[in-house]
Amino acid sequence: MESIKYIAYVGTYTYGDSKGIYKFTLNETEHKIEDINLAIAASFPTYLAISKNNKHLYSVVKDDDNGGLAAFEIDASNHELKPLNIKLTSGKSPCHVILNDENDYVFSANYHKAELISYPLSPDGNLLDASDKITHKGFGPNKLRQDAAHIHFVDFTPDKKYLYTIDLGLDKLSVYKFKDGKIKEDIDKGLYLKPGSGPRHMAFHPNGNFSYIITELSSEIITLEYNKITCSFKEIQYISSLPSDCLVQSGGGAVHLSSDGNFLYASNRGYDSITVFKIDTISGKLEFLCNTKLKGKSPRDFSLSPSGNSLLVVNQDSNNLELYSVDKTTGKLTDLNISEYIPNPVCIKFLD
């Protein structure tokens, strides 16, 4: 029987031992992580995005006092990365990057500068000059973390009608029209969230009727109802991502859903763990199911494998990658006692 294998890339902070973007193979049949190596040297490639056709990878990048995005071609034979080009602006680098489904635009969200930027792509995958930029203004109640606007996440709604951002500094979900390279906010569709919660990342339910935001400052999951007709959001639930007996300071990290929409997974940094929620697919509301403690520290990101049978966690402060199996019926995780060294990991992405 031939082993089922998947290729994944890991973005990192390049302080310490890290040199750039790393690559590995998940041998899911044998529960092994194989062939970890440096895919390409890059400076602070903290977040990654892969084109739908698996031909190109885009990363956040830093060069001295400038930050921006880098484009790479994925070698189909060995999955190594070939540099294409870089687009930089003055100041600190972005924290998040995505592509549209047509693979002709890439978008960056900048936490430090509170900027959303759109970049057209050439047919060969190169980044062209930015077509538009939006800057958030304001602040939130947490004087330490919300002294200014901080865009932490950008994506498209499932119907692809709108672009949206999550702003940790403003406690806000903002909604934008995107046409011909231009970004225009639809103020009426935006939503202010609980003050001081610090929203960080968001994921939609496969049915497109609900979305879920993980908050960094209050360690909660916010359940939103998405109206497909009006393309607007409504809060319907706040629930802690931590178990009731948690006594340590912790912040939310990443949030992902199972492909069948039955379970939601959330990472907690501080109380280093993955929390699993059962999703009521009719109401969209969550029920706390269980919490799995990790061996590593600060799970900045994690990913379900393309099959949904495995969950892989990258722990920023302990420099490791952990592998868990997923019971797709119950949603629960089983520790496979597999931990591999990857320096300063931040983001993990599988090839489709």
Summary of the structure (lengths in Angstrom):
residues: 352
radius of gyration: 19.0
end to end distance: 22.2
largest distance: 57.7
contacts: 1280
relative contact order: 0.13
helix: 1%
strand: 55%
